[in-house]
Amino acid sequence: MRFVFAWLVVAALLSALAAAEAKSAHLSTGAIVAFGALYAAILASGVSTSTALRALRTGRVVVGTLGPRWGVWRQALVPVALASSLAAGLAFVVDSSGRPAFSVLLSSSWAAVIVARLSVRVPSSVVPIQRTAWRWLVVEGALPAALVAGVVGVVVGVVRFGSVATVSPGALSRTLAGTCLCYLLLGLSGFTKAFHERKAGVVVVAQGPPPSLPGPVFVGLGIAAVVAVLGPWVLPSIPGPQVWMIKGAVGVVVGGTLSLLGALAGRRAAVPPAS
């Protein structure tokens, strides 16, 4: 129950932030519905993958020769499809009734969390999978995180700055620094995924020990600090309708990088050093 409550709190915070941006941008019903479906897909993916990893952590998944092959993203396909479809329909109905944007997004996000939790199915017995470090850490880890961060960056950029004539260097620096801080969560989720999959033995990686690189928290805080301090001095003023390109690029690069650094740290933590 605490697990679901935590995700409901996350959904409420995301809805509050998105509603504030939607109010300033005067979004249409279609845009709000799209926003609700996007947030629902992200939340459903988070709920599904964290449910699967929680099952690994608590020992509810047995690794053996019976059952399906392990795949954390496979657990998210059905919940994401159901949650985003339900959230889009619910957002349309609630918005059409004249409710504030926060009510629309909150109801659709909460519905997404509940539907995802009810529909995710984690097998009790799985067969481990063989992976190269590249496929496991990058293709199945950092790349999906980078794509999600990029899409969210594009959407937020369009909603927040699409109707603004010009964005000053200070405003651009602040929004990019805040974006980098938010992507620290991707670093933490990358760590959690790699650590529990490797520790439980559901992923077998043949390569040697991973390189010793800085963790995602240190790097993310450093990037945010540099952008916040130096951005007003080096960044130009740009047209508001072009901000989405910068937000999307920062999401892909920074979000993907922090996710990869977190995964590398999680793999190192899961494998005891050689004696």
Accessible surface in RSA format (square Angstrom, percent):
REM  Atomic radii and reference values for relative SASA: ProtOr
REM  Chains: A
REM  Algorithm: Lee & Richards
REM  Probe-radius: 1.40
REM  Slices: 20
REM RES _ NUM      All-atoms   Total-Side   Main-Chain    Non-polar    All polar
REM                ABS   REL    ABS   REL    ABS   REL    ABS   REL    ABS   REL
RES MET A   1   187.24  97.0 147.85  97.8  39.39  93.8 124.73 106.0  62.51  82.8
RES ARG A   2   213.87  89.8 207.52 105.8   6.34  15.1  84.71 115.8 129.16  78.3
RES PHE A   3    32.48  16.2  23.75  14.7   8.73  22.7  30.45  18.5   2.03   5.8
RES VAL A   4    29.16  19.2  28.20  25.5   0.96   2.3  29.16  25.3   0.00   0.0
RES PHE A   5   128.75  64.4 128.18  79.4   0.57   1.5 128.68  78.0   0.07   0.2
RES ALA A   6    52.99  48.7  47.22  72.9   5.77  13.1  51.92  73.1   1.07   2.8
RES TRP A   7    51.37  20.6  51.09  24.7   0.28   0.7  44.88  23.9   6.49  10.5
RES LEU A   8    36.03  20.1  35.71  25.5   0.32   0.8  35.95  25.3   0.07   0.2
RES VAL A   9    62.41  41.1  60.04  54.4   2.37   5.7  62.37  54.2   0.04   0.1
RES VAL A  10    60.49  39.8  60.30  54.6   0.19   0.5  60.47  52.5   0.02   0.1
RES ALA A  11     0.00   0.0   0.00   0.0   0.00   0.0   0.00   0.0   0.00   0.0
RES ALA A  12    26.32  24.2  24.81  38.3   1.51   3.4  25.15  35.4   1.17   3.1
RES LEU A  13   111.33  62.0 110.68  79.2   0.64   1.6 110.95  77.9   0.38   1.0
RES LEU A  14    52.15  29.0  52.15  37.3   0.00   0.0  52.15  36.6   0.00   0.0
RES SER A  15     0.00   0.0   0.00   0.0   0.00   0.0   0.00   0.0   0.00   0.0
RES ALA A  16    46.73  43.0  38.63  59.6   8.10  18.4  40.39  56.9   6.34  16.8
RES LEU A  17   116.40  64.8 114.71  82.1   1.69   4.2 115.76  81.3   0.64   1.7
RES ALA A  18     2.36   2.2   0.00   0.0   2.36   5.4   2.36   3.3   0.00   0.0
RES ALA A  19    11.45  10.5   9.29  14.3   2.15   4.9   9.58  13.5   1.87   4.9
RES ALA A  20    65.17  59.9  48.11  74.2  17.06  38.8  57.28  80.7   7.89  20.9
RES GLU A  21    48.59  27.9  48.35  36.6   0.25   0.6  10.04  19.4  38.56  31.5
RES ALA A  22     3.42   3.1   1.05   1.6   2.37   5.4   1.30   1.8   2.12   5.6
RES LYS A  23   165.51  80.7 154.62  94.9  10.89  25.9 105.63  95.1  59.88  63.8
RES SER A  24    66.83  56.5  38.94  52.0  27.89  64.2  48.03 102.3  18.80  26.3
RES ALA A  25    20.61  19.0   4.58   7.1  16.03  36.5   6.29   8.9  14.33  38.0
RES HIS A  26   159.53  87.2 130.29  90.6  29.24  74.8  94.58  97.5  64.95  75.6
RES LEU A  27    41.21  23.0  18.22  13.0  22.99  57.8  20.49  14.4  20.72  55.8
RES SER A  28    71.99  60.8  58.36  77.9  13.64  31.4  52.89 112.6  19.11  26.8
RES THR A  29    51.31  36.5  45.25  45.9   6.05  14.4  20.60  27.7  30.71  46.4
RES GLY A  30    48.85  60.2   0.00   N/A  48.85  60.2  37.81 103.8  11.03  24.7
RES ALA A  31    35.37  32.5  23.41  36.1  11.96  27.2  30.62  43.1   4.75  12.6
RES ILE A  32    12.66   7.2  12.61   9.4   0.06   0.1  12.66   9.1   0.00   0.0
RES VAL A  33    26.62  17.5  26.62  24.1   0.00   0.0  26.62  23.1   0.00   0.0
RES ALA A  34    61.51  56.6  50.22  77.5  11.29  25.7  57.39  80.8   4.12  10.9
RES PHE A  35     5.48   2.7   3.72   2.3   1.76   4.6   4.63   2.8   0.85   2.4
RES GLY A  36     0.03   0.0   0.00   N/A   0.03   0.0   0.03   0.1   0.00   0.0
RES ALA A  37    24.58  22.6  23.39  36.1   1.20   2.7  23.65  33.3   0.93   2.5
RES LEU A  38    36.69  20.4  31.07  22.2   5.62  14.1  36.44  25.6   0.26   0.7
RES TYR A  39    14.12   6.6  14.03   8.0   0.09   0.2   3.69   2.8  10.43  12.9
RES ALA A  40     0.00   0.0   0.00   0.0   0.00   0.0   0.00   0.0   0.00   0.0
RES ALA A  41    25.43  23.4  23.76  36.7   1.67   3.8  24.18  34.0   1.25   3.3
RES ILE A  42    46.10  26.2  40.27  30.0   5.83  14.1  43.46  31.3   2.63   7.1
RES LEU A  43     1.66   0.9   1.50   1.1   0.16   0.4   1.66   1.2   0.00   0.0
RES ALA A  44     0.00   0.0   0.00   0.0   0.00   0.0   0.00   0.0   0.00   0.0
RES SER A  45    25.69  21.7  25.69  34.3   0.00   0.0  13.89  29.6  11.80  16.5
RES GLY A  46    17.14  21.1   0.00   N/A  17.14  21.1  16.06  44.1   1.08   2.4
RES VAL A  47     1.28   0.8   1.28   1.2   0.00   0.0   1.28   1.1   0.00   0.0
RES SER A  48     0.00   0.0   0.00   0.0   0.00   0.0   0.00   0.0   0.00   0.0
RES THR A  49    20.61  14.7  20.61  20.9   0.00   0.0   7.13   9.6  13.48  20.4
RES SER A  50    30.43  25.7  26.23  35.0   4.20   9.7  28.29  60.2   2.15   3.0
RES THR A  51     6.94   4.9   6.94   7.0   0.00   0.0   6.94   9.3   0.00   0.0
RES ALA A  52     0.00   0.0   0.00   0.0   0.00   0.0   0.00   0.0   0.00   0.0
RES LEU A  53    11.86   6.6  11.86   8.5   0.00   0.0  11.86   8.3   0.00   0.0
RES ARG A  54    71.14  29.9  71.03  36.2   0.11   0.3   4.73   6.5  66.41  40.2
RES ALA A  55     2.85   2.6   2.85   4.4   0.00   0.0   2.85   4.0   0.00   0.0
RES LEU A  56    13.28   7.4   1.09   0.8  12.18  30.6   1.42   1.0  11.86  31.9
RES ARG A  57   130.45  54.8 100.14  51.0  30.31  72.2  46.88  64.1  83.57  50.6
RES THR A  58    72.46  51.5  39.54  40.1  32.92  78.5  47.79  64.2  24.67  37.3
RES GLY A  59    55.09  67.9   0.00   N/A  55.09  67.9  30.95  84.9  24.13  54.0
RES ARG A  60   122.83  51.6 106.28  54.2  16.55  39.4  66.99  91.6  55.84  33.8
RES VAL A  61    13.90   9.1   0.72   0.7  13.18  31.8   0.72   0.6  13.18  35.7
RES VAL A  62    94.73  62.3  91.46  82.8   3.27   7.9  94.73  82.3   0.00   0.0
RES VAL A  63    54.02  35.5  27.96  25.3  26.05  62.8  27.96  24.3  26.05  70.7
RES GLY A  64    28.49  35.1   0.00   N/A  28.49  35.1  25.92  71.1   2.58   5.8
RES THR A  65   126.04  89.6 101.75 103.2  24.29  57.9  79.98 107.4  46.06  69.6
RES LEU A  66   136.53  76.0 135.01  96.6   1.52   3.8 136.33  95.7   0.20   0.5
RES GLY A  67    45.85  56.5   0.00   N/A  45.85  56.5  20.88  57.3  24.98  55.9
RES PRO A  68    75.27  54.9  63.43  57.8  11.84  43.0  74.46  61.5   0.80   5.0
RES ARG A  69   117.81  49.5 109.10  55.6   8.71  20.7  51.15  69.9  66.65  40.4
RES TRP A  70     1.42   0.6   0.89   0.4   0.53   1.2   1.32   0.7   0.11   0.2
RES GLY A  71    12.22  15.1   0.00   N/A  12.22  15.1  12.21  33.5   0.01   0.0
RES VAL A  72     4.49   3.0   2.48   2.2   2.01   4.8   2.48   2.2   2.01   5.4
RES TRP A  73    90.11  36.2  89.02  43.1   1.09   2.6  89.02  47.5   1.09   1.8
RES ARG A  74   115.86  48.6 101.81  51.9  14.05  33.5  58.60  80.1  57.26  34.7
RES GLN A  75    23.93  13.4  17.33  12.7   6.60  15.7   4.60   9.8  19.34  14.7
RES ALA A  76     5.20   4.8   5.20   8.0   0.00   0.0   5.20   7.3   0.00   0.0
RES LEU A  77   123.99  69.1 117.70  84.2   6.29  15.8 119.38  83.8   4.62  12.4
RES VAL A  78    90.78  59.7  88.92  80.5   1.86   4.5  90.68  78.8   0.10   0.3
RES PRO A  79     1.99   1.5   1.99   1.8   0.00   0.0   1.99   1.6   0.00   0.0
RES VAL A  80    38.43  25.3  38.43  34.8   0.00   0.0  38.43  33.4   0.00   0.0
RES ALA A  81    56.80  52.2  49.05  75.7   7.75  17.6  55.91  78.7   0.88   2.3
RES LEU A  82    87.79  48.9  84.75  60.6   3.05   7.7  85.40  60.0   2.39   6.4
RES ALA A  83     0.14   0.1   0.00   0.0   0.14   0.3   0.00   0.0   0.14   0.4
RES SER A  84    24.72  20.9  23.56  31.4   1.16   2.7  11.34  24.2  13.38  18.7
RES SER A  85    79.25  67.0  61.48  82.0  17.78  41.0  41.14  87.6  38.11  53.4
RES LEU A  86    82.42  45.9  74.60  53.4   7.82  19.7  81.75  57.4   0.68   1.8
RES ALA A  87     0.04   0.0   0.04   0.1   0.00   0.0   0.04   0.0   0.00   0.0
RES ALA A  88    26.66  24.5  25.07  38.7   1.59   3.6  25.93  36.5   0.73   1.9
RES GLY A  89    37.80  46.6   0.00   N/A  37.80  46.6  36.70 100.7   1.10   2.5
RES LEU A  90    56.38  31.4  51.86  37.1   4.52  11.4  54.70  38.4   1.68   4.5
RES ALA A  91     0.00   0.0   0.00   0.0   0.00   0.0   0.00   0.0   0.00   0.0
RES PHE A  92   113.98  57.0 113.98  70.6   0.00   0.0 113.98  69.1   0.00   0.0
RES VAL A  93    96.87  63.7  92.42  83.7   4.45  10.7  94.81  82.4   2.06   5.6
RES VAL A  94    25.84  17.0  24.01  21.7   1.83   4.4  25.84  22.5   0.00   0.0
RES ASP A  95    23.27  16.3  14.78  14.7   8.49  20.1   0.00   0.0  23.27  23.2
RES SER A  96    72.70  61.4  34.16  45.6  38.55  88.8  37.78  80.5  34.92  48.9
RES SER A  97    76.44  64.6  36.61  48.9  39.83  91.8  46.97 100.0  29.46  41.3
RES GLY A  98    65.90  81.3   0.00   N/A  65.90  81.3  35.53  97.5  30.37  68.0
RES ARG A  99   147.44  61.9 137.99  70.3   9.44  22.5  15.82  21.6 131.62  79.8
RES PRO A 100    89.97  65.6  78.18  71.3  11.78  42.8  89.88  74.2   0.08   0.5
RES ALA A 101    20.28  18.7  11.79  18.2   8.49  19.3  12.25  17.2   8.04  21.3
RES PHE A 102    81.01  40.5  79.80  49.4   1.21   3.1  79.80  48.4   1.21   3.5
RES SER A 103    40.38  34.1  35.46  47.3   4.92  11.3  14.97  31.9  25.41  35.6
RES VAL A 104     0.00   0.0   0.00   0.0   0.00   0.0   0.00   0.0   0.00   0.0
RES LEU A 105     0.90   0.5   0.90   0.6   0.00   0.0   0.90   0.6   0.00   0.0
RES LEU A 106    31.94  17.8  31.94  22.9   0.00   0.0  31.94  22.4   0.00   0.0
RES SER A 107    37.15  31.4  27.52  36.7   9.63  22.2  34.38  73.2   2.77   3.9
RES SER A 108     0.00   0.0   0.00   0.0   0.00   0.0   0.00   0.0   0.00   0.0
RES SER A 109     0.00   0.0   0.00   0.0   0.00   0.0   0.00   0.0   0.00   0.0
RES TRP A 110   101.44  40.7 101.44  49.1   0.00   0.0 101.44  54.1   0.00   0.0
RES ALA A 111    18.80  17.3  12.17  18.8   6.63  15.1  17.97  25.3   0.82   2.2
RES ALA A 112     0.41   0.4   0.00   0.0   0.41   0.9   0.28   0.4   0.13   0.3
RES VAL A 113     0.46   0.3   0.46   0.4   0.00   0.0   0.46   0.4   0.00   0.0
RES ILE A 114    81.98  46.6  81.09  60.4   0.89   2.1  81.98  59.0   0.00   0.0
RES VAL A 115    31.55  20.8  30.48  27.6   1.07   2.6  31.33  27.2   0.22   0.6
RES ALA A 116     0.00   0.0   0.00   0.0   0.00   0.0   0.00   0.0   0.00   0.0
RES ARG A 117    70.93  29.8  67.87  34.6   3.06   7.3  12.61  17.2  58.32  35.3
RES LEU A 118   124.04  69.1 114.48  81.9   9.56  24.0 116.92  82.1   7.12  19.2
RES SER A 119    23.57  19.9  10.57  14.1  13.00  29.9  15.98  34.0   7.59  10.6
RES VAL A 120     7.59   5.0   0.56   0.5   7.03  16.9   0.96   0.8   6.63  18.0
RES ARG A 121   168.78  70.9 159.20  81.2   9.58  22.8  79.71 108.9  89.07  54.0
RES VAL A 122    40.89  26.9  12.02  10.9  28.87  69.6  12.42  10.8  28.47  77.2
RES PRO A 123    32.26  23.5  19.53  17.8  12.72  46.2  31.59  26.1   0.66   4.1
RES SER A 124    80.67  68.2  73.09  97.5   7.58  17.5  42.01  89.5  38.65  54.2
RES SER A 125    34.06  28.8  31.86  42.5   2.20   5.1  25.92  55.2   8.14  11.4
RES VAL A 126     0.12   0.1   0.12   0.1   0.00   0.0   0.12   0.1   0.00   0.0
RES VAL A 127    40.85  26.9  40.85  37.0   0.00   0.0  40.85  35.5   0.00   0.0
RES PRO A 128    42.71  31.1  31.60  28.8  11.12  40.4  31.83  26.3  10.88  67.6
RES ILE A 129     5.83   3.3   4.62   3.4   1.21   2.9   5.83   4.2   0.00   0.0
RES GLN A 130   128.28  71.7 116.64  85.2  11.64  27.7  59.02 125.6  69.26  52.5
RES ARG A 131    22.41   9.4  12.37   6.3  10.04  23.9   5.67   7.7  16.74  10.1
RES THR A 132    71.97  51.2  69.41  70.4   2.56   6.1  65.09  87.4   6.88  10.4
RES ALA A 133    20.77  19.1  20.08  31.0   0.68   1.6  20.29  28.6   0.47   1.3
RES TRP A 134   171.87  69.0 164.98  79.9   6.89  16.2 152.06  81.1  19.81  32.1
RES ARG A 135   113.78  47.8 113.78  58.0   0.00   0.0  26.78  36.6  87.00  52.7
RES TRP A 136     3.08   1.2   1.85   0.9   1.23   2.9   0.85   0.5   2.24   3.6
RES LEU A 137     8.53   4.7   7.59   5.4   0.94   2.4   8.53   6.0   0.00   0.0
RES VAL A 138    31.73  20.9  31.73  28.7   0.00   0.0  31.73  27.6   0.00   0.0
RES VAL A 139    63.63  41.9  57.62  52.2   6.00  14.5  57.62  50.1   6.00  16.3
RES GLU A 140    34.37  19.7  32.68  24.7   1.69   4.0  18.83  36.4  15.54  12.7
RES GLY A 141    10.77  13.3   0.00   N/A  10.77  13.3   8.19  22.5   2.58   5.8
RES ALA A 142     7.94   7.3   7.04  10.9   0.90   2.0   7.22  10.2   0.72   1.9
RES LEU A 143    86.11  48.0  83.24  59.6   2.87   7.2  86.09  60.5   0.02   0.1
RES PRO A 144    32.59  23.8  29.34  26.7   3.25  11.8  32.46  26.8   0.13   0.8
RES ALA A 145    13.83  12.7   8.65  13.3   5.18  11.8  13.57  19.1   0.26   0.7
RES ALA A 146     6.48   6.0   6.48  10.0   0.00   0.0   6.48   9.1   0.00   0.0
RES LEU A 147   102.54  57.1 100.89  72.2   1.64   4.1 101.92  71.6   0.61   1.6
RES VAL A 148    64.22  42.3  60.90  55.1   3.32   8.0  64.11  55.7   0.11   0.3
RES ALA A 149     2.17   2.0   0.00   0.0   2.17   4.9   2.17   3.0   0.00   0.0
RES GLY A 150     4.34   5.4   0.00   N/A   4.34   5.4   4.34  11.9   0.00   0.0
RES VAL A 151    75.30  49.5  71.99  65.2   3.31   8.0  74.43  64.7   0.87   2.3
RES VAL A 152    32.19  21.2  32.19  29.1   0.00   0.0  32.19  28.0   0.00   0.0
RES GLY A 153     1.93   2.4   0.00   N/A   1.93   2.4   1.93   5.3   0.00   0.0
RES VAL A 154    48.32  31.8  48.32  43.7   0.00   0.0  48.32  42.0   0.00   0.0
RES VAL A 155    38.34  25.2  35.39  32.0   2.94   7.1  38.34  33.3   0.00   0.0
RES VAL A 156    33.86  22.3  33.53  30.4   0.33   0.8  33.86  29.4   0.00   0.0
RES GLY A 157     0.86   1.1   0.00   N/A   0.86   1.1   0.00   0.0   0.86   1.9
RES VAL A 158    77.98  51.3  71.64  64.9   6.34  15.3  72.89  63.3   5.09  13.8
RES VAL A 159    10.09   6.6   8.78   7.9   1.31   3.2   9.68   8.4   0.41   1.1
RES ARG A 160    90.62  38.0  86.87  44.3   3.75   8.9   5.74   7.8  84.88  51.4
RES PHE A 161    10.37   5.2  10.37   6.4   0.00   0.0  10.37   6.3   0.00   0.0
RES GLY A 162    29.24  36.1   0.00   N/A  29.24  36.1  13.88  38.1  15.36  34.4
RES SER A 163    94.30  79.7  52.62  70.2  41.69  96.0  52.39 111.6  41.91  58.7
RES VAL A 164    50.97  33.5  45.76  41.4   5.21  12.5  50.02  43.5   0.95   2.6
RES ALA A 165    87.31  80.3  63.64  98.2  23.67  53.8  74.55 105.0  12.76  33.8
RES THR A 166    83.90  59.7  65.98  66.9  17.91  42.7  39.32  52.8  44.58  67.4
RES VAL A 167     3.88   2.6   1.32   1.2   2.56   6.2   3.88   3.4   0.00   0.0
RES SER A 168    55.60  47.0  51.24  68.4   4.37  10.1  39.32  83.7  16.28  22.8
RES PRO A 169    30.62  22.3  30.62  27.9   0.00   0.0  30.62  25.3   0.00   0.0
RES GLY A 170    19.22  23.7   0.00   N/A  19.22  23.7  15.21  41.8   4.01   9.0
RES ALA A 171    26.60  24.5  23.80  36.7   2.79   6.4  24.38  34.3   2.22   5.9
RES LEU A 172     0.99   0.6   0.99   0.7   0.00   0.0   0.99   0.7   0.00   0.0
RES SER A 173     0.76   0.6   0.76   1.0   0.00   0.0   0.76   1.6   0.00   0.0
RES ARG A 174   165.05  69.3 154.43  78.7  10.63  25.3  75.33 103.0  89.72  54.4
RES THR A 175    29.90  21.3  18.10  18.4  11.80  28.1  17.48  23.5  12.41  18.8
RES LEU A 176    11.44   6.4  11.44   8.2   0.00   0.0  11.44   8.0   0.00   0.0
RES ALA A 177     8.96   8.2   8.96  13.8   0.00   0.0   8.96  12.6   0.00   0.0
RES GLY A 178    30.33  37.4   0.00   N/A  30.33  37.4  29.19  80.1   1.14   2.6
RES THR A 179    12.04   8.6   6.34   6.4   5.70  13.6   7.90  10.6   4.14   6.3
RES CYS A 180     1.56   1.2   1.56   1.7   0.00   0.0   0.00   0.0   1.56   1.7
RES LEU A 181    83.04  46.2  75.52  54.0   7.51  18.9  75.83  53.3   7.20  19.4
RES CYS A 182    79.82  60.4  69.57  77.6  10.25  24.1  23.40  59.3  56.41  60.8
RES TYR A 183    18.37   8.6  18.37  10.5   0.00   0.0  15.80  11.9   2.57   3.2
RES LEU A 184    27.06  15.1  26.74  19.1   0.33   0.8  26.74  18.8   0.33   0.9
RES LEU A 185   124.32  69.2 120.52  86.2   3.80   9.5 120.67  84.7   3.65   9.8
RES LEU A 186    35.14  19.6  35.14  25.1   0.01   0.0  35.14  24.7   0.00   0.0
RES GLY A 187     0.00   0.0   0.00   N/A   0.00   0.0   0.00   0.0   0.00   0.0
RES LEU A 188    88.70  49.4  87.58  62.7   1.11   2.8  87.92  61.7   0.77   2.1
RES SER A 189    60.03  50.7  50.34  67.2   9.69  22.3  48.18 102.6  11.85  16.6
RES GLY A 190     8.67  10.7   0.00   N/A   8.67  10.7   8.25  22.6   0.42   0.9
RES PHE A 191    70.96  35.5  70.96  44.0   0.00   0.0  70.96  43.0   0.00   0.0
RES THR A 192    48.69  34.6  47.83  48.5   0.85   2.0  26.26  35.3  22.43  33.9
RES LYS A 193    24.55  12.0  24.55  15.1   0.00   0.0  19.67  17.7   4.88   5.2
RES ALA A 194     2.28   2.1   1.44   2.2   0.84   1.9   2.17   3.1   0.11   0.3
RES PHE A 195    47.85  23.9  47.85  29.6   0.00   0.0  47.85  29.0   0.00   0.0
RES HIS A 196    25.90  14.2  24.97  17.4   0.93   2.4   8.87   9.1  17.02  19.8
RES GLU A 197     2.72   1.6   2.72   2.1   0.00   0.0   0.00   0.0   2.72   2.2
RES ARG A 198    61.65  25.9  55.65  28.4   6.00  14.3   0.69   0.9  60.97  36.9
RES LYS A 199   127.98  62.4 100.52  61.7  27.46  65.4  62.12  55.9  65.86  70.1
RES ALA A 200    37.18  34.2  11.59  17.9  25.59  58.2  22.61  31.8  14.57  38.6
RES GLY A 201    26.39  32.5   0.00   N/A  26.39  32.5  22.73  62.4   3.66   8.2
RES VAL A 202     0.00   0.0   0.00   0.0   0.00   0.0   0.00   0.0   0.00   0.0
RES VAL A 203     1.21   0.8   1.00   0.9   0.21   0.5   1.00   0.9   0.21   0.6
RES VAL A 204    57.09  37.6  56.97  51.6   0.12   0.3  56.97  49.5   0.12   0.3
RES VAL A 205     8.38   5.5   0.00   0.0   8.38  20.2   0.00   0.0   8.38  22.7
RES ALA A 206    95.26  87.6  59.28  91.5  35.98  81.9  67.56  95.1  27.70  73.4
RES GLN A 207    88.28  49.4  71.62  52.3  16.66  39.7  48.81 103.9  39.47  29.9
RES GLY A 208    47.26  58.3   0.00   N/A  47.26  58.3  32.36  88.8  14.90  33.4
RES PRO A 209   127.45  92.9 103.07  94.0  24.38  88.6 108.12  89.3  19.33 120.1
RES PRO A 210    17.82  13.0   4.90   4.5  12.91  46.9   7.67   6.3  10.15  63.1
RES PRO A 211    78.82  57.4  66.81  60.9  12.01  43.7  78.71  65.0   0.12   0.7
RES SER A 212   104.57  88.4  74.04  98.8  30.53  70.3  38.77  82.6  65.80  92.2
RES LEU A 213    76.83  42.8  68.97  49.3   7.86  19.8  71.14  50.0   5.69  15.3
RES PRO A 214    71.93  52.4  58.83  53.6  13.09  47.6  70.62  58.3   1.31   8.1
RES GLY A 215    26.03  32.1   0.00   N/A  26.03  32.1  16.52  45.3   9.51  21.3
RES PRO A 216     9.41   6.9   9.41   8.6   0.00   0.0   9.41   7.8   0.00   0.0
RES VAL A 217    68.18  44.9  68.18  61.7   0.00   0.0  68.18  59.2   0.00   0.0
RES PHE A 218   152.54  76.3 146.28  90.6   6.26  16.3 149.55  90.7   2.99   8.6
RES VAL A 219    31.67  20.8  27.15  24.6   4.52  10.9  31.16  27.1   0.50   1.4
RES GLY A 220     0.00   0.0   0.00   N/A   0.00   0.0   0.00   0.0   0.00   0.0
RES LEU A 221    89.48  49.8  85.42  61.1   4.06  10.2  85.72  60.2   3.76  10.1
RES GLY A 222    33.35  41.1   0.00   N/A  33.35  41.1  32.69  89.7   0.67   1.5
RES ILE A 223    52.83  30.1  49.24  36.7   3.58   8.6  51.98  37.4   0.84   2.3
RES ALA A 224     5.94   5.5   5.26   8.1   0.69   1.6   5.56   7.8   0.38   1.0
RES ALA A 225    55.03  50.6  46.49  71.7   8.54  19.4  54.35  76.5   0.67   1.8
RES VAL A 226    84.57  55.7  81.41  73.7   3.17   7.6  84.57  73.5   0.00   0.0
RES VAL A 227    33.71  22.2  29.62  26.8   4.08   9.8  33.71  29.3   0.00   0.0
RES ALA A 228    48.72  44.8  34.27  52.9  14.46  32.9  35.30  49.7  13.42  35.6
RES VAL A 229    99.42  65.4  90.86  82.3   8.57  20.6  96.13  83.5   3.29   8.9
RES LEU A 230    91.13  50.8  91.13  65.2   0.00   0.0  91.13  64.0   0.00   0.0
RES GLY A 231     2.67   3.3   0.00   N/A   2.67   3.3   2.36   6.5   0.30   0.7
RES PRO A 232    58.46  42.6  39.64  36.1  18.83  68.4  39.67  32.8  18.79 116.8
RES TRP A 233   212.33  85.2 178.38  86.3  33.94  79.7 160.22  85.4  52.10  84.5
RES VAL A 234   108.75  71.6  76.40  69.2  32.35  77.9  83.01  72.1  25.74  69.8
RES LEU A 235    52.11  29.0  44.60  31.9   7.50  18.9  44.76  31.4   7.34  19.8
RES PRO A 236    82.10  59.8  72.57  66.2   9.53  34.7  82.10  67.8   0.00   0.0
RES SER A 237    64.15  54.2  39.11  52.2  25.04  57.7  20.44  43.5  43.70  61.2
RES ILE A 238    19.18  10.9  18.77  14.0   0.41   1.0  19.18  13.8   0.00   0.0
RES PRO A 239    59.56  43.4  59.24  54.0   0.32   1.2  59.48  49.1   0.08   0.5
RES GLY A 240     0.57   0.7   0.00   N/A   0.57   0.7   0.00   0.0   0.57   1.3
RES PRO A 241    71.83  52.4  64.21  58.5   7.63  27.7  66.95  55.3   4.88  30.4
RES GLN A 242    81.61  45.6  81.11  59.3   0.50   1.2  13.01  27.7  68.60  52.0
RES VAL A 243     0.00   0.0   0.00   0.0   0.00   0.0   0.00   0.0   0.00   0.0
RES TRP A 244   100.27  40.2 100.09  48.4   0.19   0.4  84.34  45.0  15.93  25.8
RES MET A 245    93.08  48.2  84.17  55.7   8.91  21.2  52.86  44.9  40.21  53.3
RES ILE A 246    54.85  31.2  52.06  38.8   2.79   6.7  54.85  39.5   0.00   0.0
RES LYS A 247    10.22   5.0  10.22   6.3   0.00   0.0   0.09   0.1  10.13  10.8
RES GLY A 248     5.57   6.9   0.00   N/A   5.57   6.9   5.57  15.3   0.00   0.0
RES ALA A 249    56.23  51.7  46.84  72.3   9.39  21.4  53.88  75.9   2.35   6.2
RES VAL A 250    29.15  19.2  26.82  24.3   2.33   5.6  29.15  25.3   0.00   0.0
RES GLY A 251     0.00   0.0   0.00   N/A   0.00   0.0   0.00   0.0   0.00   0.0
RES VAL A 252    67.13  44.2  64.17  58.1   2.97   7.2  64.17  55.8   2.97   8.1
RES VAL A 253    97.80  64.4  91.66  83.0   6.14  14.8  97.23  84.5   0.58   1.6
RES VAL A 254    14.84   9.8  14.00  12.7   0.85   2.0  14.84  12.9   0.00   0.0
RES GLY A 255     0.00   0.0   0.00   N/A   0.00   0.0   0.00   0.0   0.00   0.0
RES GLY A 256     7.85   9.7   0.00   N/A   7.85   9.7   7.22  19.8   0.63   1.4
RES THR A 257    57.62  41.0  52.50  53.2   5.12  12.2  36.80  49.4  20.83  31.5
RES LEU A 258     0.00   0.0   0.00   0.0   0.00   0.0   0.00   0.0   0.00   0.0
RES SER A 259     4.71   4.0   4.62   6.2   0.09   0.2   0.00   0.0   4.71   6.6
RES LEU A 260    51.86  28.9  51.85  37.1   0.02   0.0  51.86  36.4   0.00   0.0
RES LEU A 261    17.24   9.6  16.43  11.8   0.81   2.0  16.44  11.5   0.80   2.2
RES GLY A 262     0.00   0.0   0.00   N/A   0.00   0.0   0.00   0.0   0.00   0.0
RES ALA A 263     6.87   6.3   6.87  10.6   0.00   0.0   6.87   9.7   0.00   0.0
RES LEU A 264    14.29   8.0  14.29  10.2   0.00   0.0  14.29  10.0   0.00   0.0
RES ALA A 265    16.36  15.0  13.54  20.9   2.81   6.4  13.78  19.4   2.58   6.8
RES GLY A 266     0.00   0.0   0.00   N/A   0.00   0.0   0.00   0.0   0.00   0.0
RES ARG A 267     9.87   4.1   9.87   5.0   0.00   0.0   0.00   0.0   9.87   6.0
RES ARG A 268    69.52  29.2  55.78  28.4  13.74  32.7  33.78  46.2  35.73  21.7
RES ALA A 269    56.24  51.7  24.63  38.0  31.60  71.9  36.73  51.7  19.50  51.7
RES ALA A 270     6.70   6.2   0.00   0.0   6.70  15.2   0.00   0.0   6.70  17.7
RES VAL A 271    54.77  36.0  47.36  42.9   7.41  17.9  48.20  41.9   6.58  17.8
RES PRO A 272   102.09  74.4  87.83  80.1  14.27  51.9  93.58  77.3   8.51  52.9
RES PRO A 273   125.02  91.1 101.51  92.5  23.51  85.5 111.55  92.1  13.47  83.7
RES ALA A 274   106.02  97.5  65.66 101.3  40.36  91.8  75.32 106.1  30.70  81.3
RES SER A 275   161.88 136.8  85.19 113.7  76.69 176.7  85.85 182.8  76.03 106.5
END  Absolute sums over single chains surface
CHAIN  1 A    13354.4      11093.1       2261.3      10061.1       3293.3
END  Absolute sums over all chains
TOTAL         13354.4      11093.1       2261.3      10061.1       3293.3
